[in-house]
Amino acid sequence: MFASLFLQAAPASTGGITQVILLVGMGIVMYFFMFRPQQKRQAEAKKFRAALAKGSNVVTIGGLHGKVVDLNDETVTVEVDKGVRLRFDRSAIAREVVGKTTAPAA
């Protein structure tokens, strides 16, 4: 009885191996086009935030422009206007503005 069940089964083919190779290939493609670039961007952002210096003109993630006046291990104090200073986490600094001044025109 069991012999007749095994004889009715489909013959072994390379279809299973092809599917495994296809899945592995898709995983590799996803890694190189999605995960690896994201990791690079995170590493660059971490490196940028560690290299912040006083006097840099920066923009926060919320879009606030200002000049770095004080740095701490975890925080950055940004002057947005004369006498107006705001303290942010380092992770809230999005980018540095090069060639522009943040002082308002009087």
C-alpha positions in Angstrom: 0.0 0.0 0.0 2.7 2.5 0.9 4.7 1.5 -2.1 1.8 2.5 -4.4 1.6 5.9 -2.7 5.3 6.6 -3.2 5.0 5.5 -6.8 2.3 8.1 -7.4 4.4 11.0 -6.1 5.9 13.4 -8.6 9.5 12.7 -9.6 12.1 14.8 -7.9 13.1 17.7 -10.0 15.3 20.8 -9.8 12.2 23.0 -9.1 12.9 23.1 -5.4 16.5 24.0 -5.8 15.6 26.8 -8.3 13.1 28.3 -5.8 15.8 28.3 -3.1 18.3 29.9 -5.3 15.7 32.5 -6.4 14.9 33.4 -2.7 18.6 33.7 -1.8 19.1 35.9 -4.8 16.3 38.1 -3.8 17.7 38.4 -0.3 21.1 39.4 -1.7 19.5 42.1 -4.0 17.5 43.5 -1.1 20.6 43.7 1.1 22.6 45.6 -1.5 19.8 48.0 -2.7 18.0 48.6 0.6 19.8 47.7 3.8 23.4 48.5 3.0 22.8 52.1 1.7 20.7 52.8 4.8 23.5 51.6 7.0 25.9 53.8 5.1 23.7 56.9 5.6 23.4 56.2 9.3 27.1 55.8 9.7 27.7 59.1 7.8 25.1 60.9 10.0 26.8 59.6 13.1 30.2 60.7 11.9 28.8 64.2 11.0 27.2 64.6 14.4 30.4 63.6 16.2 32.4 66.1 14.1 30.2 69.1 15.0 32.1 72.2 16.1 31.3 75.6 17.6 30.4 78.2 15.0 28.9 75.7 12.5 25.6 76.8 10.9 23.2 73.9 11.2 19.7 72.8 10.4 17.7 70.6 12.8 15.4 67.8 11.7 12.5 70.2 12.4 13.9 72.8 10.0 15.3 75.2 12.5 18.4 77.1 11.3 21.0 78.3 13.8 24.6 78.5 14.8 26.2 76.1 17.2 27.4 77.9 20.3 28.0 75.1 22.8 28.6 71.4 22.5 28.2 68.5 25.0 28.5 64.8 24.6 24.8 64.4 24.1 23.5 67.9 23.5 24.1 70.9 21.2 23.1 74.5 22.0 22.1 76.4 18.9 21.6 80.2 18.8 18.7 81.0 16.5 18.6 84.7 17.1 20.6 87.2 19.2 20.2 86.0 22.8 17.9 83.1 21.9 19.6 79.8 22.5 17.9 76.4 22.2 19.4 73.1 23.4 18.9 70.0 21.2 20.1 66.4 21.3 22.9 65.7 18.8 20.6 63.4 17.0 18.3 66.3 16.2 20.9 68.0 14.0 20.2 67.1 10.4 22.8 68.9 8.3 25.3 71.7 8.2 24.6 74.8 6.1 27.7 75.9 4.1 28.1 79.4 2.8 25.0 80.9 4.4 24.6 83.0 7.5 21.7 82.4 9.8 21.6 85.9 11.3 18.4 87.7 10.2 18.7 90.9 8.2 18.0 94.0 10.2 
